[in-house]
Amino acid sequence: MRFGEQKTIREIARDLARSEGAVKQLQLRGLQNLRARLGDPNG
């Protein structure tokens, strides 16, 4: 949603009925997981 649909954190939080902080955490964990799967040495 964040990157594919160009939505803001606030819009995503509203759509998922989550807090903005929770959405930021989900985004962080998702990006970390993706970096690990792609073998990014910086992540």
C-alpha positions in Angstrom: 0.0 0.0 0.0 2.8 2.4 1.0 4.8 2.0 -2.2 2.5 0.3 -4.7 -0.5 2.6 -4.1 1.5 5.7 -2.9 -0.6 5.9 0.3 0.5 7.8 3.3 1.1 6.2 6.7 -2.1 8.0 7.9 -4.2 6.6 5.0 -2.9 3.0 5.6 -3.6 3.3 9.4 -7.1 4.4 8.7 -7.7 1.6 6.1 -6.3 -1.1 8.5 -7.8 0.3 11.6 -4.3 0.5 13.2 -2.3 3.3 14.8 0.2 5.2 12.7 2.9 3.8 14.9 1.8 0.3 14.3 1.9 0.9 10.5 5.4 2.3 10.8 6.5 -0.9 12.7 4.9 -3.1 10.1 6.6 -1.2 7.3 10.0 -1.4 9.0 9.6 -5.2 9.6 8.5 -5.8 6.1 11.4 -3.9 4.6 13.9 -5.7 6.9 12.4 -9.1 5.9 12.6 -8.1 2.2 16.3 -7.0 2.6 17.1 -10.3 4.3 15.5 -12.3 1.6 17.3 -10.4 -1.1 20.6 -10.7 0.7 21.2 -7.0 1.2 24.5 -6.7 3.2 23.4 -3.3 4.6 20.2 -4.6 6.1 
